[in-house]
Amino acid sequence: MEVSQQEFQALQKQRLVEEGAIAEALQYVKYKIAVISGKGGVGKTAATVNLATALNNAGYRVGVFDADLHGPSVPKMLGIKKEAKLNGAFWLDPVMTDAGIKALSVALFWPGDMTPVMWRGQTKSRTIRQLLSAAKWGGLDFLLIDLPPGTGDEPIAILKSIPDLDGVVIVTTPQEVSTLVCSKAINASQTLGAEVLGLIENMSMYVCRDCGDTVYLFGKDKGQQLARMMEIPFLGSIPIDPLFSEAADSGVPVVNLHQDSPTAKAFVEIAGTLTAKLPAKEVPEAPPAEESKPCPGAGCHGHHHHHGNAGDHGHDHAHGHPPNHPHSHG
């Protein structure tokens, strides 16, 4: 359908307003990093959740935005069972996990777990921008954005809408089909002006618990070879581990559930590698969070009153930077 010049100008104006609102909503977030994969089934969301947990355990203030509208699974993997709440008429309070990670996902206010999101391109992109502009993250050191697989509407909306995006982390597996499609995601990110901070190879090998033998089921060092070929940093490898799947189903990231496992240690090492390569950066200090207000015009209708989570408001002050940390506020 042809779009008239007047309609095009109106859409451009709306986009500028939305992008200004996104910049305002994210002004107290230091590092904004998108996690992307070329195809599904590579463990991208599990990698995002565990990377966030490793950063959180290191003393950083961390948030996770689930941008996968069709298959949102961040709340399940983080063990979130409560809903996101409206803060006033236009703001959303991300949900705080027991471990201290803030999270926002369409799954947190969707009618039911089995209700599908059946939206087309423009609706999905607009929804993502609205969520980005409406979330009250407060002060964060890291916001990880879990993108859906591929290079379609949602990833493009994220990469083009987030001002001052620090870069993307690519997740792949060693199979040739995965690394091939992953190279397209790398090229797409660079085409859209996003720096590729590094590549994580998931399911890289299996280590037998009984004999200690290491088996490379899908080929050895495929992730490192892809990183060298694309001239991007290699962040590390994640082994095939039944504990990884068990942790995802239980709602407790493996980094916390099995801290001494090779998988947990790999994520901790990757988090350290990632933070070491980021440049020092300062953002304004977030003001104290205000109590949520009822929606205007709510009157005596009790179900229209949306109250924030008091525990969320205290987190910005209680869960600060690690002492003498290189990325702490001055």
N, C-alpha and C positions, 0 to 999 in steps of 0.2 A: 504494500500500500504506500502511495506517494505521501510524503509529509510536506505540508506547505511551509513557506519561509517563516510565517508567523508561528506555526506550531514548533518548528525547529528552534527558533529563538526562545520560545517559552521553555522548551526542554533544556536548552543550554543554561538559561537563567536558573531553572530548578536545580540543575546539576551543580552550578556554582554555589547556590545556597546550601545544598547538601554537603558539598566538600568543605565549605566553611564551618558547618556544624560538626563535621567529622574531625576537623583540625581542633576545634574547641573541645570536643569530647576526649580527644587523645593528647591534650596538651601537657598532661602530667605523667605521661608514659615515656620512659626513657628509650627503650629499644623495642621496636616493632618488627617482628620477624614472621614471615609467612612460611608454612611448611607445605610442600607440594610434591606430587608424584605424577609420573606420566600416565600410570594406569592404576586401577583398583587392585586390591588384594596384596599389597606390598607391606601392610602394617603401618601405614602413615599415621593414622590416628593414635595407635598405641605408641608409636615413636614420639609423637607430639606430647602426649600425656606424660610419658616417662621422662622426657627431656624437661618438661615443666616441673615435674616433681623433683628431679635432680637439682634444678636451679633453685627451687623453693627450699630444699634441704640445705643448700649452700648459703642460705640467708637472704636470698633475693625476694622481692615482692613480685609475684607472678600472676598473670591472668591468661586464660585460654578462651579464645573466641572460636566457636564451632561454626564455620561457614559452609558446611556440607548440609544443604537444606533437604536433600532427598534421603540421606542416610546418616543423620546426626547420631553419633555414638559417644561423643565426649562425656556427656552426663553419666552414661552407663559405666564407662571405664574409670570415672572418678568417684563412683558410688553416690551420685547426687540423686536424692529422691524428692527434694522440695522444688517449688516453682520459683521462677524469676518474678519479682514484684514491680509493679509500676511505682515510680517515685514521683509524685505529682501527676500531671496530666501527660507529660511527654518524655519522661525519663524512665530508664529501666535500671534496677539494681542487679548486677550480676550476683549469682549465688556463691557463697563461700563454702568450700569443702572443709571437712574436719581437719585436713592437713594444712589449711590456710591458703589454698589456691582459689582465686576468683574465676568463675566460668560463666559463659553466656552461650546459649544454644537455642535454636527454634524449638528443640525438643522440650525445653523447660516451660513453654506456655502453649504447646500444641495440645489439641483435645485428647489424644490417646496415643499410646505407643504403636498401635497398629494402623493409625490413620495416615495415609500417604500424603505427601506434598506433591500436588499435581499442578505445578505452575510452569509457565513458559518463560522464555529468556528475559524479557524486560521486567517482568514481575519479580523474578529472582534477583536480578541486579539491583532493582529499586529496594527490595526488602533488605538486602545485605547492607546497602548504604544507610537505610533508615536505622537498622540495628547498630551499626557502627556509630552513628551520630547520637543515638539515644542512650547508650550505655554509660553509666556513671562509674568508671573504673577507679577513679581517685588516683592516688600516687602508686605507680607501678615501675619496677625496674625492667620487666619483660612482659610484653604481650605477644603470645604465640597464636597465630591464626591458622587453624587447621582447614586447609582448602580441600574441596572435593577433587577426585582424580581428573586428569585431563587438562585441557587448555580452553575450556568453554566459557560460558557467561560468568559464572561465579568467580573463578580465578582471575579473569580479566577485570571484573568489577573491583576485586580487592586490590590487585596490583596497580590499578589506575586511580583508585579512590583514596587510598591511605597516604596522607601527606608525610613526607620524611620517612618513608619505609626504609628500614635499615638493610633489608635484603631477604633472600629466601634460602631455605634449607631444603635440599632435594632428598627424597627417600626412594631407594630402589631395592631390588633383589638381584641376585647374580644371573638369573636366567637371561639369555640373549634377547628374548622378546621384551623383557622389562627394561633392560638397559637401552634398547633401541628406542622404545617409546619415551623413556626417561630423557634421552637426549633432546627430544622435541620440547619437553617441559623446560629444560635448561635454555634452549634457544628462545622459547616463548618469553621466559622471564627476562632474558637479556634484551630482547626486542622491545619489551615494555619498559626498559630502563631500570629493572630491579637487579641489584648486585646478587650474585650467587655466593652465599657465605660458605657453602660446602655441601658435600654429599655424604649421606649415611647409607651403608649397605646393610639391609636387614636380611635375616635368614642366611647368613654368609657361610656358616658351617655347623656341623653337629659334633659335639664332644661326648663320647660315651662315658656315662658315669661309672660304669663297672671297670672298663679296661683303660680308659683315658685316651683312646684313639680319637683322632679328629678326622671327620669325613666331610668333604666338600661336595654336597649333594648336587649343587647346581653349577659347579665350576669354581675355580679358585681365583681370587683377586680380580673378579670382573668389575667390581665397584671401583677399585683403585685404577684399573685400566681405563674405565670410562672417565674418571676424574682427570687423569693425565691427558686423555684425548681431547676433552673439552676445556682443559686448562682451568680447572676449578679446584679448590681445596678438597681433600678427602678428610672427613671428620672422624670416621671410625666404622667398625663392623659390629653388628649385633648377631649373636649365634642363634641357631634354632634351639628353642628351649621350651619344653612343655609347661614349665612354670610361668612363662610369659603369657600363654593362653589362659592358664588358670587364674592368673592375677587379673587379666582383662575381664573375665567373666565374674570375678568376685567383687569388682568395683574398687580394688586397691591396687595401685600401680606396682609393678614388680620391684621397682626401686625401693619401695617401702615394705612390700610383703615379704620379699626374699632378698634382703639387703646384701647378703654374702654370695649371691648367685653370680655367675659370669655375666649374665645379661644386665643385672643391676649395676655391676662394676663398669660395664661397657658404657652405659648411659651416663654414669657419673664422670667418666673420662671424657666422653663426647661433650658434655656440658662444660667441663673445664677448658677443653680445646676451643669451644665456641666463644666463651667469655673472654679468653685470652686474646683472641684476634679482633675483638670489637674495640673501636677507638673510644677514648674517654669522652663522656658526653654529659651535659647538664640540662635539666629541664626545670621549670618552675616547681616549687614545692606546693603540693596540693593543700588547699585550705581544709580545715576540719569539716567532715561530712555533716550535712544537716539532716535532721529527722525528716523522713518522708512525710509529705503532706497529702491530705485527701484530694481527690480530683475535684476541680471547680464544679460547682453545681451538684455535688454528690448529695447534699442535704442530709436527710435522715436515712438514706438507703445504705445500710451498713456494708453491703457487699461491694460498694463502690469505693470504700476507704482502703487504700493500699498503704501498708506500713512497711518500712524497711526493716532489715534484719539488724538488730542492734550489734550483733557480733561482727557484722561486716564493717560497721563504722569504726570499731575499735582496732581493727586489724592494721590500718595504715600507720598507727602509732606503736602498737605492741610488736609488730613483726617487722622490724627495721633492718638496716643493713648490717652485715657482719662487721665486727670491729676491724678498723684499719683495712677495709676492703678497697681495692683499687677503683671500684666503680661507685663508692659511696658518695653521697652528697657532701659537699664541703661545709 
